[in-house]
């Protein structure tokens, strides 16, 4: 999955979709995931990096990542594969 190229995101977690005019606020982890998606990293690459950085069990991390990606998809913020 890759974030649409037109989506703007600031360092403090403000994300803006210029096509719809919608804006979103993200926490630090959300910002980190968005940066990985914008870079074109796979879900597995993102999981590996987050596992190294955070003390969380694998199942919780995977579930939270996939829930976040599903939310991005729901709001049409991801490019079609």
PDB file of N, CA, C and O in Angstrom:
ATOM      1  N   UNK A   1       0.837  -1.178   0.000  1.00  0.00           N
ATOM      2  CA  UNK A   1       0.000   0.000   0.000  1.00  0.00           C
ATOM      3  C   UNK A   1       0.883   1.243   0.000  1.00  0.00           C
ATOM      4  O   UNK A   1       1.969   1.260   0.580  1.00  0.00           O
ATOM      5  N   UNK A   2       0.397   2.255  -0.652  1.00  0.00           N
ATOM      6  CA  UNK A   2       1.134   3.500  -0.670  1.00  0.00           C
ATOM      7  C   UNK A   2       0.150   4.648  -0.497  1.00  0.00           C
ATOM      8  O   UNK A   2      -0.940   4.642  -1.069  1.00  0.00           O
ATOM      9  N   UNK A   3       0.545   5.617   0.286  1.00  0.00           N
ATOM     10  CA  UNK A   3      -0.269   6.798   0.499  1.00  0.00           C
ATOM     11  C   UNK A   3      -0.336   7.595  -0.804  1.00  0.00           C
ATOM     12  O   UNK A   3       0.651   7.681  -1.535  1.00  0.00           O
ATOM     13  N   UNK A   4      -1.499   8.174  -1.088  1.00  0.00           N
ATOM     14  CA  UNK A   4      -1.626   8.992  -2.293  1.00  0.00           C
ATOM     15  C   UNK A   4      -0.600  10.119  -2.250  1.00  0.00           C
ATOM     16  O   UNK A   4      -0.329  10.683  -1.190  1.00  0.00           O
ATOM     17  N   UNK A   5      -0.038  10.437  -3.397  1.00  0.00           N
ATOM     18  CA  UNK A   5       1.064  11.397  -3.459  1.00  0.00           C
ATOM     19  C   UNK A   5       0.629  12.824  -3.128  1.00  0.00           C
ATOM     20  O   UNK A   5       1.464  13.643  -2.744  1.00  0.00           O
ATOM     21  N   UNK A   6      -0.639  13.131  -3.265  1.00  0.00           N
ATOM     22  CA  UNK A   6      -1.104  14.490  -3.014  1.00  0.00           C
ATOM     23  C   UNK A   6      -1.386  14.773  -1.539  1.00  0.00           C
ATOM     24  O   UNK A   6      -1.674  15.913  -1.175  1.00  0.00           O
ATOM     25  N   UNK A   7      -1.308  13.766  -0.700  1.00  0.00           N
ATOM     26  CA  UNK A   7      -1.589  13.939   0.724  1.00  0.00           C
ATOM     27  C   UNK A   7      -0.417  14.658   1.380  1.00  0.00           C
ATOM     28  O   UNK A   7       0.732  14.228   1.280  1.00  0.00           O
ATOM     29  N   UNK A   8      -0.730  15.753   2.048  1.00  0.00           N
ATOM     30  CA  UNK A   8       0.310  16.528   2.737  1.00  0.00           C
ATOM     31  C   UNK A   8       0.279  16.187   4.225  1.00  0.00           C
ATOM     32  O   UNK A   8      -0.786  16.001   4.813  1.00  0.00           O
ATOM     33  N   UNK A   9       1.455  16.109   4.811  1.00  0.00           N
ATOM     34  CA  UNK A   9       1.546  15.833   6.244  1.00  0.00           C
ATOM     35  C   UNK A   9       2.649  16.686   6.856  1.00  0.00           C
ATOM     36  O   UNK A   9       3.739  16.818   6.300  1.00  0.00           O
ATOM     37  N   UNK A  10       2.341  17.257   8.004  1.00  0.00           N
ATOM     38  CA  UNK A  10       3.333  18.072   8.699  1.00  0.00           C
ATOM     39  C   UNK A  10       4.040  17.216   9.742  1.00  0.00           C
ATOM     40  O   UNK A  10       3.592  16.115  10.062  1.00  0.00           O
ATOM     41  N   UNK A  11       5.133  17.722  10.262  1.00  0.00           N
ATOM     42  CA  UNK A  11       5.910  17.006  11.274  1.00  0.00           C
ATOM     43  C   UNK A  11       5.128  16.799  12.571  1.00  0.00           C
ATOM     44  O   UNK A  11       5.392  15.851  13.311  1.00  0.00           O
ATOM     45  N   UNK A  12       4.166  17.685  12.845  1.00  0.00           N
ATOM     46  CA  UNK A  12       3.416  17.571  14.100  1.00  0.00           C
ATOM     47  C   UNK A  12       2.134  16.760  13.965  1.00  0.00           C
ATOM     48  O   UNK A  12       1.332  16.724  14.899  1.00  0.00           O
ATOM     49  N   UNK A  13       1.921  16.098  12.804  1.00  0.00           N
ATOM     50  CA  UNK A  13       0.815  15.168  12.681  1.00  0.00           C
ATOM     51  C   UNK A  13      -0.426  15.678  12.001  1.00  0.00           C
ATOM     52  O   UNK A  13      -1.460  15.012  12.040  1.00  0.00           O
ATOM     53  N   UNK A  14      -0.363  16.836  11.380  1.00  0.00           N
ATOM     54  CA  UNK A  14      -1.509  17.353  10.639  1.00  0.00           C
ATOM     55  C   UNK A  14      -1.437  16.814   9.216  1.00  0.00           C
ATOM     56  O   UNK A  14      -0.449  17.033   8.515  1.00  0.00           O
ATOM     57  N   UNK A  15      -2.485  16.107   8.788  1.00  0.00           N
ATOM     58  CA  UNK A  15      -2.527  15.521   7.450  1.00  0.00           C
ATOM     59  C   UNK A  15      -3.693  16.152   6.693  1.00  0.00           C
ATOM     60  O   UNK A  15      -4.780  16.327   7.243  1.00  0.00           O
ATOM     61  N   UNK A  16      -3.454  16.492   5.419  1.00  0.00           N
ATOM     62  CA  UNK A  16      -4.457  17.199   4.622  1.00  0.00           C
ATOM     63  C   UNK A  16      -4.621  16.531   3.260  1.00  0.00           C
ATOM     64  O   UNK A  16      -3.640  16.224   2.583  1.00  0.00           O
ATOM     65  N   UNK A  17      -5.874  16.311   2.872  1.00  0.00           N
ATOM     66  CA  UNK A  17      -6.211  15.773   1.554  1.00  0.00           C
ATOM     67  C   UNK A  17      -6.759  16.923   0.706  1.00  0.00           C
ATOM     68  O   UNK A  17      -7.889  17.360   0.927  1.00  0.00           O
ATOM     69  N   UNK A  18      -5.987  17.417  -0.250  1.00  0.00           N
ATOM     70  CA  UNK A  18      -6.418  18.586  -1.025  1.00  0.00           C
ATOM     71  C   UNK A  18      -7.603  18.313  -1.953  1.00  0.00           C
ATOM     72  O   UNK A  18      -8.307  19.247  -2.336  1.00  0.00           O
ATOM     73  N   UNK A  19      -7.837  17.052  -2.322  1.00  0.00           N
ATOM     74  CA  UNK A  19      -8.983  16.755  -3.191  1.00  0.00           C
ATOM     75  C   UNK A  19     -10.311  16.905  -2.466  1.00  0.00           C
ATOM     76  O   UNK A  19     -11.281  17.405  -3.035  1.00  0.00           O
ATOM     77  N   UNK A  20     -10.355  16.472  -1.214  1.00  0.00           N
ATOM     78  CA  UNK A  20     -11.612  16.531  -0.461  1.00  0.00           C
ATOM     79  C   UNK A  20     -11.671  17.719   0.505  1.00  0.00           C
ATOM     80  O   UNK A  20     -12.752  18.131   0.925  1.00  0.00           O
ATOM     81  N   UNK A  21     -10.512  18.258   0.848  1.00  0.00           N
ATOM     82  CA  UNK A  21     -10.456  19.329   1.843  1.00  0.00           C
ATOM     83  C   UNK A  21     -10.462  18.803   3.267  1.00  0.00           C
ATOM     84  O   UNK A  21     -10.480  19.587   4.216  1.00  0.00           O
ATOM     85  N   UNK A  22     -10.447  17.480   3.429  1.00  0.00           N
ATOM     86  CA  UNK A  22     -10.455  16.881   4.764  1.00  0.00           C
ATOM     87  C   UNK A  22      -9.081  16.959   5.398  1.00  0.00           C
ATOM     88  O   UNK A  22      -8.059  16.867   4.718  1.00  0.00           O
ATOM     89  N   UNK A  23      -9.072  17.129   6.704  1.00  0.00           N
ATOM     90  CA  UNK A  23      -7.808  17.135   7.439  1.00  0.00           C
ATOM     91  C   UNK A  23      -7.920  16.161   8.610  1.00  0.00           C
ATOM     92  O   UNK A  23      -9.013  15.863   9.090  1.00  0.00           O
ATOM     93  N   UNK A  24      -6.781  15.681   9.049  1.00  0.00           N
ATOM     94  CA  UNK A  24      -6.710  14.663  10.096  1.00  0.00           C
ATOM     95  C   UNK A  24      -5.548  15.002  11.028  1.00  0.00           C
ATOM     96  O   UNK A  24      -4.554  15.594  10.607  1.00  0.00           O
ATOM     97  N   UNK A  25      -5.683  14.624  12.277  1.00  0.00           N
ATOM     98  CA  UNK A  25      -4.599  14.771  13.247  1.00  0.00           C
ATOM     99  C   UNK A  25      -4.114  13.387  13.641  1.00  0.00           C
ATOM    100  O   UNK A  25      -4.909  12.512  13.984  1.00  0.00           O
ATOM    101  N   UNK A  26      -2.805  13.197  13.589  1.00  0.00           N
ATOM    102  CA  UNK A  26      -2.204  11.904  13.897  1.00  0.00           C
ATOM    103  C   UNK A  26      -1.294  12.019  15.108  1.00  0.00           C
ATOM    104  O   UNK A  26      -0.727  13.077  15.383  1.00  0.00           O
ATOM    105  N   UNK A  27      -1.166  10.905  15.830  1.00  0.00           N
ATOM    106  CA  UNK A  27      -0.175  10.884  16.900  1.00  0.00           C
ATOM    107  C   UNK A  27       1.192  10.566  16.287  1.00  0.00           C
ATOM    108  O   UNK A  27       1.299  10.377  15.076  1.00  0.00           O
ATOM    109  N   UNK A  28       2.227  10.509  17.116  1.00  0.00           N
ATOM    110  CA  UNK A  28       3.590  10.296  16.607  1.00  0.00           C
ATOM    111  C   UNK A  28       3.739   8.976  15.868  1.00  0.00           C
ATOM    112  O   UNK A  28       4.432   8.912  14.853  1.00  0.00           O
ATOM    113  N   UNK A  29       3.104   7.930  16.359  1.00  0.00           N
ATOM    114  CA  UNK A  29       3.194   6.638  15.689  1.00  0.00           C
ATOM    115  C   UNK A  29       2.495   6.693  14.339  1.00  0.00           C
ATOM    116  O   UNK A  29       2.993   6.135  13.362  1.00  0.00           O
ATOM    117  N   UNK A  30       1.350   7.356  14.274  1.00  0.00           N
ATOM    118  CA  UNK A  30       0.649   7.526  13.002  1.00  0.00           C
ATOM    119  C   UNK A  30       1.492   8.274  11.994  1.00  0.00           C
ATOM    120  O   UNK A  30       1.520   7.911  10.818  1.00  0.00           O
ATOM    121  N   UNK A  31       2.176   9.309  12.435  1.00  0.00           N
ATOM    122  CA  UNK A  31       3.065  10.075  11.552  1.00  0.00           C
ATOM    123  C   UNK A  31       4.171   9.168  11.025  1.00  0.00           C
ATOM    124  O   UNK A  31       4.507   9.210   9.842  1.00  0.00           O
ATOM    125  N   UNK A  32       4.734   8.349  11.909  1.00  0.00           N
ATOM    126  CA  UNK A  32       5.810   7.446  11.506  1.00  0.00           C
ATOM    127  C   UNK A  32       5.314   6.448  10.445  1.00  0.00           C
ATOM    128  O   UNK A  32       6.003   6.201   9.454  1.00  0.00           O
ATOM    129  N   UNK A  33       4.140   5.888  10.653  1.00  0.00           N
ATOM    130  CA  UNK A  33       3.581   4.933   9.688  1.00  0.00           C
ATOM    131  C   UNK A  33       3.309   5.621   8.357  1.00  0.00           C
ATOM    132  O   UNK A  33       3.602   5.061   7.301  1.00  0.00           O
ATOM    133  N   UNK A  34       2.758   6.815   8.394  1.00  0.00           N
ATOM    134  CA  UNK A  34       2.471   7.567   7.161  1.00  0.00           C
ATOM    135  C   UNK A  34       3.761   7.831   6.382  1.00  0.00           C
ATOM    136  O   UNK A  34       3.783   7.707   5.158  1.00  0.00           O
ATOM    137  N   UNK A  35       4.821   8.188   7.078  1.00  0.00           N
ATOM    138  CA  UNK A  35       6.100   8.432   6.401  1.00  0.00           C
ATOM    139  C   UNK A  35       6.599   7.164   5.712  1.00  0.00           C
ATOM    140  O   UNK A  35       7.124   7.222   4.600  1.00  0.00           O
ATOM    141  N   UNK A  36       6.435   6.022   6.374  1.00  0.00           N
ATOM    142  CA  UNK A  36       6.835   4.755   5.762  1.00  0.00           C
ATOM    143  C   UNK A  36       5.984   4.459   4.527  1.00  0.00           C
ATOM    144  O   UNK A  36       6.503   3.999   3.510  1.00  0.00           O
ATOM    145  N   UNK A  37       4.691   4.719   4.615  1.00  0.00           N
ATOM    146  CA  UNK A  37       3.808   4.485   3.475  1.00  0.00           C
ATOM    147  C   UNK A  37       4.151   5.407   2.309  1.00  0.00           C
ATOM    148  O   UNK A  37       4.155   4.981   1.154  1.00  0.00           O
ATOM    149  N   UNK A  38       4.436   6.659   2.613  1.00  0.00           N
ATOM    150  CA  UNK A  38       4.803   7.604   1.552  1.00  0.00           C
ATOM    151  C   UNK A  38       6.106   7.172   0.867  1.00  0.00           C
ATOM    152  O   UNK A  38       6.315   7.436  -0.317  1.00  0.00           O
ATOM    153  N   UNK A  39       6.962   6.515   1.618  1.00  0.00           N
ATOM    154  CA  UNK A  39       8.224   6.026   1.063  1.00  0.00           C
ATOM    155  C   UNK A  39       8.035   4.737   0.271  1.00  0.00           C
ATOM    156  O   UNK A  39       8.980   4.240  -0.340  1.00  0.00           O
ATOM    157  N   UNK A  40       6.819   4.194   0.279  1.00  0.00           N
ATOM    158  CA  UNK A  40       6.532   2.990  -0.491  1.00  0.00           C
ATOM    159  C   UNK A  40       6.911   1.696   0.198  1.00  0.00           C
ATOM    160  O   UNK A  40       7.008   0.657  -0.454  1.00  0.00           O
ATOM    161  N   UNK A  41       7.128   1.738   1.512  1.00  0.00           N
ATOM    162  CA  UNK A  41       7.511   0.522   2.234  1.00  0.00           C
ATOM    163  C   UNK A  41       6.312  -0.426   2.347  1.00  0.00           C
ATOM    164  O   UNK A  41       5.159   0.002   2.404  1.00  0.00           O
ATOM    165  N   UNK A  42       6.616  -1.709   2.378  1.00  0.00           N
ATOM    166  CA  UNK A  42       5.574  -2.717   2.522  1.00  0.00           C
ATOM    167  C   UNK A  42       5.133  -2.805   3.981  1.00  0.00           C
ATOM    168  O   UNK A  42       5.807  -2.302   4.880  1.00  0.00           O
ATOM    169  N   UNK A  43       3.991  -3.451   4.196  1.00  0.00           N
ATOM    170  CA  UNK A  43       3.512  -3.644   5.567  1.00  0.00           C
ATOM    171  C   UNK A  43       4.527  -4.416   6.397  1.00  0.00           C
ATOM    172  O   UNK A  43       4.726  -4.116   7.575  1.00  0.00           O
ATOM    173  N   UNK A  44       5.165  -5.399   5.794  1.00  0.00           N
ATOM    174  CA  UNK A  44       6.154  -6.201   6.513  1.00  0.00           C
ATOM    175  C   UNK A  44       7.367  -5.358   6.913  1.00  0.00           C
ATOM    176  O   UNK A  44       7.900  -5.516   8.011  1.00  0.00           O
ATOM    177  N   UNK A  45       7.797  -4.469   6.027  1.00  0.00           N
ATOM    178  CA  UNK A  45       8.922  -3.580   6.351  1.00  0.00           C
ATOM    179  C   UNK A  45       8.540  -2.624   7.478  1.00  0.00           C
ATOM    180  O   UNK A  45       9.344  -2.356   8.371  1.00  0.00           O
ATOM    181  N   UNK A  46       7.320  -2.115   7.435  1.00  0.00           N
ATOM    182  CA  UNK A  46       6.855  -1.201   8.484  1.00  0.00           C
ATOM    183  C   UNK A  46       6.789  -1.942   9.817  1.00  0.00           C
ATOM    184  O   UNK A  46       7.246  -1.430  10.840  1.00  0.00           O
ATOM    185  N   UNK A  47       6.223  -3.144   9.804  1.00  0.00           N
ATOM    186  CA  UNK A  47       6.145  -3.943  11.039  1.00  0.00           C
ATOM    187  C   UNK A  47       7.528  -4.190  11.621  1.00  0.00           C
ATOM    188  O   UNK A  47       7.721  -4.065  12.831  1.00  0.00           O
ATOM    189  N   UNK A  48       8.491  -4.539  10.776  1.00  0.00           N
ATOM    190  CA  UNK A  48       9.849  -4.814  11.254  1.00  0.00           C
ATOM    191  C   UNK A  48      10.456  -3.587  11.920  1.00  0.00           C
ATOM    192  O   UNK A  48      11.093  -3.701  12.967  1.00  0.00           O
ATOM    193  N   UNK A  49      10.264  -2.426  11.326  1.00  0.00           N
ATOM    194  CA  UNK A  49      10.830  -1.204  11.918  1.00  0.00           C
ATOM    195  C   UNK A  49      10.137  -0.845  13.223  1.00  0.00           C
ATOM    196  O   UNK A  49      10.792  -0.433  14.180  1.00  0.00           O
ATOM    197  N   UNK A  50       8.821  -0.997  13.270  1.00  0.00           N
ATOM    198  CA  UNK A  50       8.089  -0.677  14.495  1.00  0.00           C
ATOM    199  C   UNK A  50       8.428  -1.661  15.615  1.00  0.00           C
ATOM    200  O   UNK A  50       8.500  -1.265  16.778  1.00  0.00           O
ATOM    201  N   UNK A  51       8.637  -2.936  15.282  1.00  0.00           N
ATOM    202  CA  UNK A  51       8.999  -3.943  16.288  1.00  0.00           C
ATOM    203  C   UNK A  51      10.319  -3.603  16.952  1.00  0.00           C
ATOM    204  O   UNK A  51      10.493  -3.827  18.150  1.00  0.00           O
ATOM    205  N   UNK A  52      11.255  -3.061  16.175  1.00  0.00           N
ATOM    206  CA  UNK A  52      12.553  -2.686  16.729  1.00  0.00           C
ATOM    207  C   UNK A  52      12.442  -1.479  17.649  1.00  0.00           C
ATOM    208  O   UNK A  52      13.199  -1.354  18.611  1.00  0.00           O
ATOM    209  N   UNK A  53      11.506  -0.599  17.356  1.00  0.00           N
ATOM    210  CA  UNK A  53      11.421   0.667  18.075  1.00  0.00           C
ATOM    211  C   UNK A  53      10.537   0.607  19.325  1.00  0.00           C
ATOM    212  O   UNK A  53      10.824   1.273  20.320  1.00  0.00           O
ATOM    213  N   UNK A  54       9.470  -0.185  19.277  1.00  0.00           N
ATOM    214  CA  UNK A  54       8.489  -0.194  20.361  1.00  0.00           C
ATOM    215  C   UNK A  54       8.446  -1.542  21.067  1.00  0.00           C
ATOM    216  O   UNK A  54       8.631  -2.591  20.450  1.00  0.00           O
ATOM    217  N   UNK A  55       8.201  -1.494  22.357  1.00  0.00           N
ATOM    218  CA  UNK A  55       8.074  -2.703  23.168  1.00  0.00           C
ATOM    219  C   UNK A  55       6.600  -3.109  23.181  1.00  0.00           C
ATOM    220  O   UNK A  55       5.845  -2.739  24.080  1.00  0.00           O
ATOM    221  N   UNK A  56       6.211  -3.877  22.167  1.00  0.00           N
ATOM    222  CA  UNK A  56       4.827  -4.313  22.033  1.00  0.00           C
ATOM    223  C   UNK A  56       4.833  -5.720  21.447  1.00  0.00           C
ATOM    224  O   UNK A  56       5.727  -6.082  20.681  1.00  0.00           O
ATOM    225  N   UNK A  57       3.819  -6.515  21.818  1.00  0.00           N
ATOM    226  CA  UNK A  57       3.780  -7.876  21.289  1.00  0.00           C
ATOM    227  C   UNK A  57       3.405  -7.845  19.811  1.00  0.00           C
ATOM    228  O   UNK A  57       2.735  -6.924  19.345  1.00  0.00           O
ATOM    229  N   UNK A  58       3.844  -8.858  19.089  1.00  0.00           N
ATOM    230  CA  UNK A  58       3.675  -8.915  17.640  1.00  0.00           C
ATOM    231  C   UNK A  58       2.212  -8.842  17.221  1.00  0.00           C
ATOM    232  O   UNK A  58       1.874  -8.133  16.273  1.00  0.00           O
ATOM    233  N   UNK A  59       1.346  -9.566  17.915  1.00  0.00           N
ATOM    234  CA  UNK A  59      -0.063  -9.612  17.537  1.00  0.00           C
ATOM    235  C   UNK A  59      -0.722  -8.236  17.665  1.00  0.00           C
ATOM    236  O   UNK A  59      -1.460  -7.815  16.774  1.00  0.00           O
ATOM    237  N   UNK A  60      -0.459  -7.545  18.755  1.00  0.00           N
ATOM    238  CA  UNK A  60      -1.031  -6.206  18.949  1.00  0.00           C
ATOM    239  C   UNK A  60      -0.517  -5.235  17.898  1.00  0.00           C
ATOM    240  O   UNK A  60      -1.278  -4.438  17.351  1.00  0.00           O
ATOM    241  N   UNK A  61       0.767  -5.308  17.623  1.00  0.00           N
ATOM    242  CA  UNK A  61       1.367  -4.415  16.631  1.00  0.00           C
ATOM    243  C   UNK A  61       0.757  -4.640  15.255  1.00  0.00           C
ATOM    244  O   UNK A  61       0.388  -3.685  14.572  1.00  0.00           O
ATOM    245  N   UNK A  62       0.651  -5.896  14.849  1.00  0.00           N
ATOM    246  CA  UNK A  62       0.071  -6.204  13.543  1.00  0.00           C
ATOM    247  C   UNK A  62      -1.379  -5.745  13.466  1.00  0.00           C
ATOM    248  O   UNK A  62      -1.788  -5.133  12.479  1.00  0.00           O
ATOM    249  N   UNK A  63      -2.155  -6.039  14.504  1.00  0.00           N
ATOM    250  CA  UNK A  63      -3.569  -5.651  14.509  1.00  0.00           C
ATOM    251  C   UNK A  63      -3.720  -4.142  14.418  1.00  0.00           C
ATOM    252  O   UNK A  63      -4.551  -3.650  13.655  1.00  0.00           O
ATOM    253  N   UNK A  64      -2.931  -3.402  15.183  1.00  0.00           N
ATOM    254  CA  UNK A  64      -3.026  -1.946  15.162  1.00  0.00           C
ATOM    255  C   UNK A  64      -2.593  -1.369  13.819  1.00  0.00           C
ATOM    256  O   UNK A  64      -3.208  -0.425  13.322  1.00  0.00           O
ATOM    257  N   UNK A  65      -1.542  -1.930  13.230  1.00  0.00           N
ATOM    258  CA  UNK A  65      -1.102  -1.445  11.917  1.00  0.00           C
ATOM    259  C   UNK A  65      -2.180  -1.693  10.868  1.00  0.00           C
ATOM    260  O   UNK A  65      -2.515  -0.795  10.096  1.00  0.00           O
ATOM    261  N   UNK A  66      -2.719  -2.898  10.839  1.00  0.00           N
ATOM    262  CA  UNK A  66      -3.729  -3.216   9.825  1.00  0.00           C
ATOM    263  C   UNK A  66      -5.028  -2.432  10.051  1.00  0.00           C
ATOM    264  O   UNK A  66      -5.710  -2.081   9.087  1.00  0.00           O
ATOM    265  N   UNK A  67      -5.373  -2.157  11.303  1.00  0.00           N
ATOM    266  CA  UNK A  67      -6.537  -1.310  11.587  1.00  0.00           C
ATOM    267  C   UNK A  67      -6.301   0.111  11.072  1.00  0.00           C
ATOM    268  O   UNK A  67      -7.202   0.725  10.500  1.00  0.00           O
ATOM    269  N   UNK A  68      -5.095   0.629  11.276  1.00  0.00           N
ATOM    270  CA  UNK A  68      -4.761   1.973  10.819  1.00  0.00           C
ATOM    271  C   UNK A  68      -4.797   2.044   9.294  1.00  0.00           C
ATOM    272  O   UNK A  68      -5.321   3.003   8.728  1.00  0.00           O
ATOM    273  N   UNK A  69      -4.242   1.032   8.632  1.00  0.00           N
ATOM    274  CA  UNK A  69      -4.245   0.998   7.172  1.00  0.00           C
ATOM    275  C   UNK A  69      -5.678   0.869   6.644  1.00  0.00           C
ATOM    276  O   UNK A  69      -6.017   1.476   5.628  1.00  0.00           O
ATOM    277  N   UNK A  70      -6.513   0.091   7.317  1.00  0.00           N
ATOM    278  CA  UNK A  70      -7.921  -0.032   6.919  1.00  0.00           C
ATOM    279  C   UNK A  70      -8.628   1.312   7.035  1.00  0.00           C
ATOM    280  O   UNK A  70      -9.454   1.654   6.189  1.00  0.00           O
ATOM    281  N   UNK A  71      -8.308   2.076   8.076  1.00  0.00           N
ATOM    282  CA  UNK A  71      -8.905   3.399   8.236  1.00  0.00           C
ATOM    283  C   UNK A  71      -8.464   4.322   7.103  1.00  0.00           C
ATOM    284  O   UNK A  71      -9.277   5.071   6.561  1.00  0.00           O
ATOM    285  N   UNK A  72      -7.191   4.274   6.747  1.00  0.00           N
ATOM    286  CA  UNK A  72      -6.701   5.094   5.639  1.00  0.00           C
ATOM    287  C   UNK A  72      -7.410   4.717   4.339  1.00  0.00           C
ATOM    288  O   UNK A  72      -7.761   5.586   3.541  1.00  0.00           O
ATOM    289  N   UNK A  73      -7.612   3.444   4.138  1.00  0.00           N
ATOM    290  CA  UNK A  73      -8.313   2.967   2.952  1.00  0.00           C
ATOM    291  C   UNK A  73      -9.761   3.437   2.961  1.00  0.00           C
ATOM    292  O   UNK A  73     -10.281   3.864   1.930  1.00  0.00           O
ATOM    293  N   UNK A  74     -10.406   3.363   4.101  1.00  0.00           N
ATOM    294  CA  UNK A  74     -11.794   3.802   4.248  1.00  0.00           C
ATOM    295  C   UNK A  74     -11.959   5.273   3.852  1.00  0.00           C
ATOM    296  O   UNK A  74     -12.952   5.643   3.226  1.00  0.00           O
ATOM    297  N   UNK A  75     -11.000   6.093   4.213  1.00  0.00           N
ATOM    298  CA  UNK A  75     -11.040   7.518   3.888  1.00  0.00           C
ATOM    299  C   UNK A  75     -10.427   7.820   2.528  1.00  0.00           C
ATOM    300  O   UNK A  75     -10.221   8.984   2.185  1.00  0.00           O
ATOM    301  N   UNK A  76     -10.134   6.779   1.751  1.00  0.00           N
ATOM    302  CA  UNK A  76      -9.619   6.898   0.383  1.00  0.00           C
ATOM    303  C   UNK A  76      -8.313   7.692   0.315  1.00  0.00           C
ATOM    304  O   UNK A  76      -8.141   8.565  -0.536  1.00  0.00           O
ATOM    305  N   UNK A  77      -7.405   7.369   1.227  1.00  0.00           N
ATOM    306  CA  UNK A  77      -6.113   8.048   1.288  1.00  0.00           C
ATOM    307  C   UNK A  77      -4.988   7.213   0.702  1.00  0.00           C
ATOM    308  O   UNK A  77      -3.846   7.668   0.648  1.00  0.00           O
ATOM    309  N   UNK A  78      -5.291   6.004   0.266  1.00  0.00           N
ATOM    310  CA  UNK A  78      -4.293   5.111  -0.305  1.00  0.00           C
ATOM    311  C   UNK A  78      -4.496   4.970  -1.800  1.00  0.00           C
ATOM    312  O   UNK A  78      -5.617   5.023  -2.303  1.00  0.00           O
ATOM    313  N   UNK A  79      -3.376   4.788  -2.502  1.00  0.00           N
ATOM    314  CA  UNK A  79      -3.454   4.546  -3.944  1.00  0.00           C
ATOM    315  C   UNK A  79      -4.016   3.163  -4.187  1.00  0.00           C
ATOM    316  O   UNK A  79      -3.787   2.252  -3.391  1.00  0.00           O
ATOM    317  N   UNK A  80      -4.741   2.993  -5.264  1.00  0.00           N
ATOM    318  CA  UNK A  80      -5.246   1.667  -5.622  1.00  0.00           C
ATOM    319  C   UNK A  80      -4.103   0.804  -6.100  1.00  0.00           C
ATOM    320  O   UNK A  80      -3.255   1.241  -6.877  1.00  0.00           O
ATOM    321  N   UNK A  81      -4.091  -0.427  -5.627  1.00  0.00           N
ATOM    322  CA  UNK A  81      -3.012  -1.352  -5.989  1.00  0.00           C
ATOM    323  C   UNK A  81      -3.200  -1.852  -7.415  1.00  0.00           C
ATOM    324  O   UNK A  81      -2.393  -2.642  -7.904  1.00  0.00           O
TER     325      UNK A  81
END
